[in-house]
Amino acid sequence: MTNAQATDKHPGELTDVPGWFPPLDQMLFTWFLERQQKQGIKGDLLELGVYMGKSAILLGHHLQDGEKFTVCDLFEGDAPDGANQAESAKSYASLTQQIFERNYLSFHDDLPTVIAAPSSVVSEKVAPASCRFVHVDASHLYEHVHGDIGAAHDILVPEGIVVLDDFRSEHTPGVSVAAWEAVLNRGLRPICLSTQKLYGTWGDPEPLQEELLEMLRQRSDVGLSVQSAAGHRLVRARSRGMKPPPFPASRHYVAPAPVKAPAATESRAARPARPAPSRARRLAKDLLPPLVTRAVRRARAKRS
């Protein structure tokens, strides 16, 4: 994460909401959530760390009947320790619950269940084995991410998806350690890696990977590679000029004014043709230079 961004306007489109949610991850979120719906996988949604609501707004769009969406963030509250407090003050000083709710309600009629507290309380607020999709994007400190991953394991249904943000950024080494520790020692199985996020499951990743690979290979705006590490198949995707997937505009959207067409200019064909030069003018043009030259020579000869 970089310095916090601020906004005091109602967003008209998802791109107007400040936040770090690249088009590639918007596409992957949409694909995983729509696949779950097609497969008949039921369960609630959970996001730890919402910032100003960009990814939460997309998640809320994929709620199915009878499902619940819960978000958890400190907002203006006190962090559980000094390191977390310093992190919040540096990167999220402008974040308030009011801004998040204003942005979310620009796109949805109802708010999700909001837990304004450290992510460590989520296990007390969300029932075990109740969620099908969990997005972990709260603290970047190892101890907190380790706990968030453990909570996600308990909260997810067996075939559920967990997404770990900033798992390989140079400024978030605590997330990297916690993420790969979970892969090596805690049973987390990677499905794919984007530039910013690790998508994994404690279920079987192979059916998901096969379908995902088939989809990605058909796209020209995605760079794709498959690698192996410590017995895990790693599908790596990166954007090649990808644009965000279509998303409904907010209730505050104002269509841009139509561009005024430039005034019509007179075409060359429509201009009146120049009259052809007369015979006298043509003769003058041909004879004048030699006559001038002769006169100059005569004048020089007289002077000499």
URLINNOR-V988116 format. One line per field, one symbol per residue. ss: DSSP state (h for helix, s for strand, l for the rest). phi: phi as a letter, one per 40 degrees, with the letter a starting at -180 (. if undefined). psi: psi as a letter, one per 30 degrees, with the letter a starting at -180 (. if undefined). A space follows every 50 residues. Layout:
BEGIN
ss: ???
phi: ???
psi: ???
END
This chain:
BEGIN
ss: lllllllllllllhhhllllllhhhhhhhhhhhhhhhhlllllsssssll lllhhhhhhhllllllllsssssllllllllhhhhhhhhhhlllllhhhh hhhhhlllllllssssllhhhhhhhlllllsssssslllllhhhhhhhhh hhhhhsssssssssslllllllhhhhhhhhhhhhhlllssssslllssss sllllhhhhhhhhhhhhllllssssssssllsssssssslllllllllll lllllllllllllllllhhhllllllllhhhhhhhhhhhhhhhhhhhhhh hhhl
phi: .bccbbabbcccbdccccibacdcccccdccccccdcccgcbicbabbgb fbhcccccdccbcbdgcbbbbbacfcccccacccccccccbbcccbcccd ccccccbbcbcccbbcacccccccbbccfbbbabbbaccbcddccdcccc ccdccccdccbbbbcfcbcccbcccdccccccccbbgcbccabbcbbbba acccccdcccccccccccbcbbcbabbbafgbcbcbbacbgcbdcdadcc cbcbccccccccdcbcccccccccccccccccccccccdccccccccccc cccc
psi: lakkllkglkkeleffkkliileeeeeeeeeeeeeeeefgklllkkkjjf bggeeeeeeffgklkflkkkkklebglklfleeeeeeeeefhefkleeee eeeeffflfkllkkjillfffefffkkkhfkfkkjjhblgkeeeeeeeee eeeefkleglkkkjlhfgkfghfeeeeeefeeeefggkjkelkafflkkl lgajfeeeeeeeeeeeffkfgkkklklkkhgkkjjkklkigklklkkkll fgkkkkkkkkkkkkkkleffkkkkkkkleeeeeeeefeeeeeeeeeeeee eee.
END
